[in-house]
Amino acid sequence: MPVIVYSKPHCIECNVLKRFLNDYKIEYEVRDCGAHPEYLEEVKQMGFLGVPVTVVGGKAIQGLQPDAILEALKEHPS
């Protein structure tokens, strides 16, 4: 199941989130909103103003919420 992380390069919360995903060996795609403004538009269309935003099985989770991400992964097993 695809996990997508919308982030920016110098975002501390984004980097902590990616470290969490790496530690749990969760594969994910990074969408760099700094390099690609169209990704920031996708974030805004989901109703959020900033990053990080993690999308798991179509469910968008804003900010650094490890428990919510793990729960979404349980609800949408690969």
N, CA and C atoms as an extended XYZ file, in Angstrom:
234
Properties=species:S:1:pos:R:3:atomname:S:1:resname:S:1:resid:I:1 pbc="F F F"
N         0.848       -1.179        0.000 N   MET     1
C         0.000        0.000        0.000 CA  MET     1
C         0.890        1.237        0.000 C   MET     1
N         0.562        2.172       -0.841 N   PRO     2
C         1.414        3.367       -0.896 CA  PRO     2
C         1.237        4.269        0.326 C   PRO     2
N         2.363        4.704        0.839 N   VAL     3
C         2.399        5.710        1.894 CA  VAL     3
C         3.127        6.897        1.270 C   VAL     3
N         2.509        8.055        1.353 N   ILE     4
C         3.080        9.258        0.757 CA  ILE     4
C         3.314       10.279        1.859 C   ILE     4
N         4.506       10.867        1.858 N   VAL     5
C         4.838       11.904        2.826 CA  VAL     5
C         5.095       13.202        2.062 C   VAL     5
N         4.264       14.184        2.322 N   TYR     6
C         4.469       15.524        1.776 CA  TYR     6
C         5.351       16.268        2.765 C   TYR     6
N         6.484       16.778        2.281 N   SER     7
C         7.420       17.429        3.194 CA  SER     7
C         8.187       18.531        2.495 C   SER     7
N         9.011       19.211        3.287 N   LYS     8
C         9.946       20.220        2.774 CA  LYS     8
C        11.317       19.869        3.358 C   LYS     8
N        12.396       20.189        2.639 N   PRO     9
C        13.736       19.758        3.043 CA  PRO     9
C        14.172       20.172        4.450 C   PRO     9
N        13.904       21.390        4.872 N   HIS    10
C        14.415       21.869        6.162 CA  HIS    10
C        13.357       21.856        7.260 C   HIS    10
N        12.360       21.007        7.094 N   CYS    11
C        11.277       20.884        8.071 CA  CYS    11
C        11.677       19.837        9.115 C   CYS    11
N        11.886       20.279       10.338 N   ILE    12
C        12.336       19.367       11.399 CA  ILE    12
C        11.302       18.278       11.642 C   ILE    12
N        10.033       18.658       11.736 N   GLU    13
C         8.972       17.679       11.978 CA  GLU    13
C         8.917       16.647       10.848 C   GLU    13
N         9.123       17.096        9.606 N   CYS    14
C         9.129       16.194        8.449 CA  CYS    14
C        10.264       15.177        8.572 C   CYS    14
N        11.438       15.658        8.960 N   ASN    15
C        12.596       14.773        9.082 CA  ASN    15
C        12.411       13.756       10.196 C   ASN    15
N        11.808       14.169       11.302 N   VAL    16
C        11.522       13.238       12.399 CA  VAL    16
C        10.513       12.183       11.931 C   VAL    16
N         9.509       12.616       11.180 N   LEU    17
C         8.501       11.697       10.651 CA  LEU    17
C         9.143       10.650        9.738 C   LEU    17
N        10.018       11.088        8.837 N   LYS    18
C        10.685       10.152        7.927 CA  LYS    18
C        11.595        9.196        8.696 C   LYS    18
N        12.243        9.682        9.750 N   ARG    19
C        13.083        8.811       10.581 CA  ARG    19
C        12.214        7.747       11.260 C   ARG    19
N        11.027        8.151       11.746 N   PHE    20
C        10.084        7.199       12.348 CA  PHE    20
C         9.704        6.112       11.333 C   PHE    20
N         9.349        6.525       10.119 N   LEU    21
C         8.955        5.554        9.095 CA  LEU    21
C        10.114        4.620        8.760 C   LEU    21
N        11.322        5.162        8.671 N   ASN    22
C        12.497        4.331        8.405 CA  ASN    22
C        12.738        3.339        9.538 C   ASN    22
N        12.607        3.808       10.785 N   ASP    23
C        12.822        2.937       11.949 CA  ASP    23
C        11.836        1.767       11.956 C   ASP    23
N        10.607        2.018       11.505 N   TYR    24
C         9.585        0.964       11.464 CA  TYR    24
C         9.585        0.214       10.131 C   TYR    24
N        10.577        0.539        9.285 N   LYS    25
C        10.722       -0.119        7.979 CA  LYS    25
C         9.453       -0.011        7.128 C   LYS    25
N         8.852        1.170        7.183 N   ILE    26
C         7.665        1.470        6.385 CA  ILE    26
C         8.133        2.171        5.120 C   ILE    26
N         7.832        1.574        3.977 N   GLU    27
C         8.218        2.187        2.708 CA  GLU    27
C         7.280        3.352        2.414 C   GLU    27
N         7.850        4.415        1.868 N   TYR    28
C         7.053        5.605        1.576 CA  TYR    28
C         7.658        6.376        0.415 C   TYR    28
N         6.806        7.170       -0.199 N   GLU    29
C         7.227        8.083       -1.267 CA  GLU    29
C         7.264        9.484       -0.680 C   GLU    29
N         8.328       10.200       -0.935 N   VAL    30
C         8.437       11.587       -0.474 CA  VAL    30
C         8.011       12.510       -1.601 C   VAL    30
N         7.132       13.430       -1.283 N   ARG    31
C         6.737       14.478       -2.233 CA  ARG    31
C         7.225       15.799       -1.672 C   ARG    31
N         8.301       16.294       -2.259 N   ASP    32
C         8.982       17.503       -1.791 CA  ASP    32
C         8.229       18.747       -2.249 C   ASP    32
N         7.539       19.369       -1.316 N   CYS    33
C         6.729       20.553       -1.622 CA  CYS    33
C         7.596       21.778       -1.895 C   CYS    33
N         8.852       21.748       -1.464 N   GLY    34
C         9.750       22.861       -1.741 CA  GLY    34
C        10.184       22.876       -3.200 C   GLY    34
N        10.469       21.707       -3.732 N   ALA    35
C        10.936       21.595       -5.118 CA  ALA    35
C         9.782       21.546       -6.121 C   ALA    35
N         8.615       21.099       -5.654 N   HIS    36
C         7.465       20.920       -6.545 CA  HIS    36
C         6.231       21.599       -5.942 C   HIS    36
N         5.974       22.854       -6.300 N   PRO    37
C         4.832       23.590       -5.734 CA  PRO    37
C         3.489       22.893       -5.969 C   PRO    37
N         3.396       22.075       -7.006 N   GLU    38
C         2.133       21.361       -7.249 CA  GLU    38
C         1.808       20.400       -6.101 C   GLU    38
N         2.828       19.899       -5.418 N   TYR    39
C         2.574       19.031       -4.260 CA  TYR    39
C         1.977       19.833       -3.106 C   TYR    39
N         2.426       21.070       -2.938 N   LEU    40
C         1.848       21.920       -1.895 CA  LEU    40
C         0.386       22.210       -2.220 C   LEU    40
N         0.057       22.337       -3.491 N   GLU    41
C        -1.346       22.505       -3.898 CA  GLU    41
C        -2.166       21.273       -3.518 C   GLU    41
N        -1.586       20.073       -3.668 N   GLU    42
C        -2.284       18.844       -3.272 CA  GLU    42
C        -2.565       18.866       -1.765 C   GLU    42
N        -1.589       19.334       -0.993 N   VAL    43
C        -1.759       19.441        0.467 CA  VAL    43
C        -2.918       20.389        0.774 C   VAL    43
N        -2.959       21.519        0.092 N   LYS    44
C        -4.028       22.498        0.313 CA  LYS    44
C        -5.386       21.925       -0.080 C   LYS    44
N        -5.430       21.134       -1.154 N   GLN    45
C        -6.688       20.522       -1.579 CA  GLN    45
C        -7.195       19.510       -0.552 C   GLN    45
N        -6.279       18.931        0.226 N   MET    46
C        -6.684       18.015        1.296 CA  MET    46
C        -7.180       18.771        2.523 C   MET    46
N        -7.037       20.105        2.507 N   GLY    47
C        -7.529       20.927        3.604 CA  GLY    47
C        -6.470       21.325        4.609 C   GLY    47
N        -5.189       21.134        4.270 N   PHE    48
C        -4.102       21.469        5.190 CA  PHE    48
C        -3.306       22.638        4.645 C   PHE    48
N        -2.667       23.375        5.546 N   LEU    49
C        -1.891       24.536        5.141 CA  LEU    49
C        -0.389       24.286        5.143 C   LEU    49
N         0.034       23.218        5.784 N   GLY    50
C         1.469       22.972        5.881 CA  GLY    50
C         1.800       21.499        5.919 C   GLY    50
N         3.096       21.231        6.016 N   VAL    51
C         3.610       19.870        6.039 CA  VAL    51
C         4.235       19.596        7.405 C   VAL    51
N         4.396       18.364        7.792 N   PRO    52
C         4.213       17.161        6.995 CA  PRO    52
C         2.753       16.703        6.954 C   PRO    52
N         2.432       16.062        5.859 N   VAL    53
C         1.161       15.362        5.718 CA  VAL    53
C         1.508       13.964        5.204 C   VAL    53
N         0.988       12.958        5.884 N   THR    54
C         1.212       11.571        5.483 CA  THR    54
C        -0.109       11.007        4.994 C   THR    54
N        -0.083       10.375        3.833 N   VAL    55
C        -1.288        9.761        3.282 CA  VAL    55
C        -1.088        8.254        3.300 C   VAL    55
N        -1.992        7.570        4.003 N   VAL    56
C        -1.938        6.113        4.117 CA  VAL    56
C        -3.270        5.565        3.630 C   VAL    56
N        -3.235        4.814        2.547 N   GLY    57
C        -4.469        4.232        2.017 CA  GLY    57
C        -5.540        5.262        1.736 C   GLY    57
N        -5.142        6.435        1.295 N   GLY    58
C        -6.100        7.493        0.988 CA  GLY    58
C        -6.468        8.369        2.170 C   GLY    58
N        -6.022        8.000        3.375 N   LYS    59
C        -6.324        8.789        4.578 CA  LYS    59
C        -5.167        9.751        4.855 C   LYS    59
N        -5.470       11.046        4.927 N   ALA    60
C        -4.447       12.066        5.166 CA  ALA    60
C        -4.317       12.341        6.665 C   ALA    60
N        -3.063       12.355        7.131 N   ILE    61
C        -2.766       12.598        8.542 CA  ILE    61
C        -1.790       13.767        8.598 C   ILE    61
N        -2.185       14.836        9.273 N   GLN    62
C        -1.338       16.018        9.343 CA  GLN    62
C        -0.406       15.955       10.535 C   GLN    62
N         0.806       16.434       10.341 N   GLY    63
C         1.759       16.562       11.433 CA  GLY    63
C         2.443       15.259       11.786 C   GLY    63
N         3.103       15.281       12.915 N   LEU    64
C         3.849       14.139       13.418 CA  LEU    64
C         2.942       13.343       14.356 C   LEU    64
N         2.259       12.348       13.803 N   GLN    65
C         1.309       11.540       14.570 CA  GLN    65
C         1.606       10.052       14.354 C   GLN    65
N         2.683        9.541       14.963 N   PRO    66
C         3.062        8.141       14.751 CA  PRO    66
C         1.943        7.151       15.055 C   PRO    66
N         1.203        7.362       16.138 N   ASP    67
C         0.127        6.428       16.499 CA  ASP    67
C        -0.958        6.397       15.431 C   ASP    67
N        -1.316        7.553       14.899 N   ALA    68
C        -2.345        7.619       13.859 CA  ALA    68
C        -1.863        6.942       12.581 C   ALA    68
N        -0.591        7.095       12.268 N   ILE    69
C        -0.033        6.454       11.069 CA  ILE    69
C        -0.042        4.941       11.229 C   ILE    69
N         0.393        4.449       12.391 N   LEU    70
C         0.387        2.998       12.626 CA  LEU    70
C        -1.032        2.448       12.586 C   LEU    70
N        -1.980        3.184       13.132 N   GLU    71
C        -3.390        2.751       13.114 CA  GLU    71
C        -3.915        2.696       11.681 C   GLU    71
N        -3.585        3.696       10.886 N   ALA    72
C        -4.028        3.711        9.479 CA  ALA    72
C        -3.415        2.547        8.718 C   ALA    72
N        -2.178        2.189        9.031 N   LEU    73
C        -1.541        1.049        8.384 CA  LEU    73
C        -2.245       -0.258        8.748 C   LEU    73
N        -2.724       -0.350        9.989 N   LYS    74
C        -3.480       -1.551       10.403 CA  LYS    74
C        -4.813       -1.627        9.670 C   LYS    74
N        -5.441       -0.463        9.465 N   GLU    75
C        -6.746       -0.427        8.779 CA  GLU    75
C        -6.616       -0.725        7.294 C   GLU    75
N        -5.443       -0.469        6.728 N   HIS    76
C        -5.217       -0.676        5.293 CA  HIS    76
C        -3.981       -1.546        5.092 C   HIS    76
N        -4.055       -2.829        5.454 N   PRO    77
C        -2.873       -3.686        5.283 CA  PRO    77
C        -2.520       -3.831        3.806 C   PRO    77
N        -1.251       -4.015        3.561 N   SER    78
C        -0.803       -4.139        2.162 CA  SER    78
C        -1.058       -5.516        1.590 C   SER    78
